[in-house]
Amino acid sequence: MAYNLTNSQSYYQGDSYGNYQFTSLDDVINQFIVAYVGQDKIISKIKRVDIAFHAQRALQELSFDTFKSCKAKEFTVPATLRMPLPQDYVNYTKISSVDSAGIKHILYPTSKTSNPPNALQSSTGDFELSAIGTFIPGDDTIKLDKIYPNIKAGMVVESNHVPNNRSVINSFFTDATATYINLGDFAHTTASAFSSIISFISLADGDFSIKIRNANNSLIQDVNSSHSANDVTFVGGKNFLTLTAADVANVEVGMEVNGRNLVEIPSGTIITAINGNNITLSKTTVVTGLTTIDINFISPISDSDTWRNYKSATPSENNNDDYEDNTYWPMNGNRYGIDPQHAQVNGSYYIDKETGEIYFSSNISGKTVIIDYISDSLGTPGEMQVHKFAEEAMYKSIAYAVLSTRANTQEYMVQRFKKERFAEIRKAKLRLSNIKLEEITQILRGKSKQIKH
């Protein structure tokens, strides 16, 4: 058994304070093998990888219900009023703002708003992108009737005036008044075949209605903002692009970068950093013979009308009394029957599980916020450890999981370890509850005070 014993001098000069109360997951697995695996033991033979799997699952389950959640993150709420969840987040225990004295004030979740995906709708209410395109015989470039910021390379154009009623947007560019799309066919949408982009003859010339959709038939999402940069100097095989100062001023980190379809700029590329006139890309560009390219930058997440209205409104909590005079209710009794969940001034939030972000009310902007949350103890190798109060619960959990999943195991053995696991987890919860008699006594002394109404 590894206890990581050390002398006092080394301990106090180091930075691993309090580690003696924990046993690493590797030690738990090794000790389980010593105690439970082998000839004349409960488990005669098993692979270490199987034990490791069940040990990690047991650690996850104990983390959710038995272990104390000691993880927390502190951050300042920006003007956008949204922050990403921690990397190893599973669930939260509480979210608090911190005042100038360092005291936590609990924020309360709101169930009365959200930020639903904002799908693009046409003027008729249909979930589609419709446009008027000007066709020219013998030309695969179509001029659209206005600027369309949602256009991406790889989208599909459907119209009776293109071959086979549909074609793929190979590339596009935008000037001051309109968006232009260059079409290819479905047989020419790979990097190796774009040298033979078709030049088709449309069935008719003039202005005709077209529909544009995503290639995977998903709804086209609305965008907060977009910017088109034309004739950008292109050097393939790099993870950055050089823009003009005017173009750099209109882009930001997180924007999606769209160029020629599946060739120069891979699908799903975003801006990860901006340094001067250089923008760093999340993916490496492809080597081609082009020296310039037209690029569209799109904000990846659109704010819904619901979220915009919520973050711009003054929270109802701000209307509560400041208790500086004898008027305890500023509305003179009109607030009789108030919903208690809104009878607080701390602020509110909601968690969008789809985007993985926390959205805050406007009175939290600029404040320091702490999220106390539960993880599964598997986020990093250093945290894969078990408190010694729950070590036996780990052994029983692993043993029960192994026996219950093996063929030809006698049922009484499975039921025995099921009961032992339950008993050890219950014992671990009592031990880890950290109840101290003196602390309870001090708290109960205050319960004898007479409450005045």
C-alpha positions, 0 to 999 in steps of 0.5 A, spaced: 500 500 500 502 506 498 501 512 503 506 517 500 509 518 507 514 523 507 518 527 513 515 534 516 520 538 513 519 536 505 512 536 506 511 543 509 516 545 503 512 542 498 506 544 495 502 537 496 498 539 502 493 535 505 494 529 500 495 524 505 487 524 506 487 521 499 489 514 495 490 515 488 486 511 483 492 507 481 493 505 488 486 503 489 486 498 483 493 495 485 490 494 492 484 491 489 488 486 485 491 484 491 485 483 495 480 480 491 484 477 484 487 471 484 487 463 486 482 462 492 480 469 492 473 472 490 475 473 482 480 468 480 482 471 473 481 478 470 484 483 466 487 490 469 483 494 464 477 491 466 478 493 473 480 500 471 474 501 467 469 499 473 474 503 478 473 509 473 465 508 473 465 507 481 469 514 481 464 517 477 458 515 481 461 516 488 463 523 485 456 525 484 453 523 490 458 521 496 464 525 495 464 533 497 464 537 491 470 542 492 471 545 485 470 552 483 471 557 478 471 565 479 471 569 473 468 576 471 462 577 467 463 581 461 459 585 457 456 580 453 453 577 460 455 570 458 460 565 460 462 558 458 461 552 463 468 549 466 471 544 462 470 538 467 463 541 469 457 536 470 452 539 474 453 546 479 451 546 486 451 554 486 453 560 483 454 566 487 456 573 486 462 576 490 461 583 493 467 588 495 467 585 502 468 578 499 462 575 501 458 571 496 451 572 494 447 567 491 444 567 484 438 564 483 436 560 476 430 563 472 426 558 468 422 564 464 427 565 459 432 562 454 436 563 448 433 558 443 437 557 436 435 563 431 433 559 425 433 564 418 426 565 416 424 568 409 419 574 409 413 569 408 415 565 415 418 559 411 425 556 414 429 557 408 433 562 404 430 565 398 433 570 393 432 573 386 438 571 382 441 574 375 443 568 370 447 569 364 448 564 359 454 560 359 456 563 366 456 560 372 456 566 377 449 568 379 448 575 382 443 575 388 439 581 389 442 583 395 447 582 400 446 575 404 451 574 410 449 567 411 452 564 404 457 559 405 461 555 400 458 548 400 451 550 400 446 547 395 442 552 390 436 549 388 432 552 381 429 550 375 435 554 372 441 550 374 442 543 371 439 538 375 435 543 378 440 543 384 448 545 384 453 547 389 456 554 391 463 553 390 465 560 392 462 567 393 464 574 394 460 580 396 461 588 394 457 594 396 450 592 394 450 584 392 452 577 394 455 573 388 455 566 388 459 561 383 456 554 382 459 547 381 456 541 380 456 535 385 461 531 382 466 537 383 466 538 390 473 535 392 480 538 392 482 534 387 477 535 382 476 543 382 480 544 377 475 542 372 469 546 375 463 546 370 461 552 366 454 550 364 449 554 360 443 556 364 436 554 361 434 561 361 437 568 362 434 573 367 432 574 374 429 568 377 427 565 384 432 560 387 432 557 394 439 556 398 440 550 403 445 547 407 448 540 404 446 536 410 438 539 410 439 542 417 436 549 418 440 555 416 442 559 422 441 567 423 447 570 424 449 576 429 454 579 424 458 577 418 464 581 413 466 579 406 474 580 405 475 580 397 482 578 394 485 576 400 492 574 399 492 566 399 498 562 401 496 555 402 498 550 407 498 555 413 494 556 419 494 564 418 491 569 413 493 576 412 488 581 411 488 589 410 487 593 416 480 595 414 478 587 414 481 586 421 477 591 424 471 588 422 473 581 424 473 577 431 476 571 435 471 565 434 468 567 427 467 562 422 472 563 416 469 560 409 472 560 402 472 556 396 468 549 397 472 544 401 479 546 397 482 552 400 479 553 407 477 547 410 469 547 413 469 549 420 475 553 420 474 559 425 479 565 428 483 563 434 487 569 435 488 576 431 495 579 431 496 585 427 493 584 420 494 576 421 489 572 423 490 565 426 486 559 423 483 553 427 485 549 421 491 549 416 489 551 409 490 547 403 495 548 398 492 550 391 495 554 385 490 560 387 494 567 390 488 571 392 481 568 395 474 571 397 473 570 404 466 571 408 467 571 416 460 569 420 459 570 427 458 563 429 452 564 434 446 568 433 443 571 439 435 570 439 430 576 440 428 572 447 436 573 449 437 580 447 430 582 450 432 579 457 439 582 457 437 589 455 431 589 460 432 592 468 431 586 472 425 586 477 430 584 482 432 591 482 426 594 484 426 592 491 426 596 497 433 599 500 430 599 507 433 606 508 426 608 511 420 606 514 417 604 507 418 597 506 414 596 500 415 601 494 409 599 491 405 600 498 402 593 498 401 592 491 406 586 491 402 582 495 402 575 493 409 576 490 413 570 487 418 568 492 423 566 487 423 573 485 424 576 491 431 577 491 436 582 489 442 578 487 440 577 480 439 571 476 442 566 470 440 560 466 444 555 463 444 553 456 446 546 455 446 546 447 451 552 447 454 550 454 454 557 457 451 561 463 447 567 461 446 572 466 441 578 468 444 585 466 445 587 473 451 582 474 455 585 468 462 586 471 461 583 477 465 577 480 462 570 480 463 564 483 461 557 480 461 551 485 460 545 481 460 537 481 465 534 476 466 526 475 473 526 478 476 524 471 478 531 468 485 530 469 490 525 472 491 529 478 484 528 481 483 521 480 483 520 487 479 517 492 478 520 500 480 514 505 473 515 508 470 512 501 476 507 500 472 501 502 466 503 498 470 503 492 473 496 493 466 494 494 463 498 488 468 495 483 467 488 486 460 488 485 461 491 478 465 485 476 461 480 479 455 482 476 457 483 469 461 476 469 458 470 466 457 464 471 457 468 477 453 465 483 447 470 484 448 470 492 455 472 490 452 478 486 447 480 491 452 479 497 456 485 494 450 489 492 448 489 499 456 490 502 457 496 496 450 499 499 452 499 506 459 502 505 457 507 500 452 509 506 458 509 511 462 513 506 457 519 506 456 519 514 464 520 514 464 525 509 458 529 511 464 532 516 459 533 522 462 536 528 459 536 535 462 543 537 459 546 531 452 543 531 452 545 538 454 553 537 449 553 531 443 550 536 445 555 541 442 560 537 435 556 536 433 558 543 432 565 541 425 568 541 423 570 534 420 577 534 414 578 529 
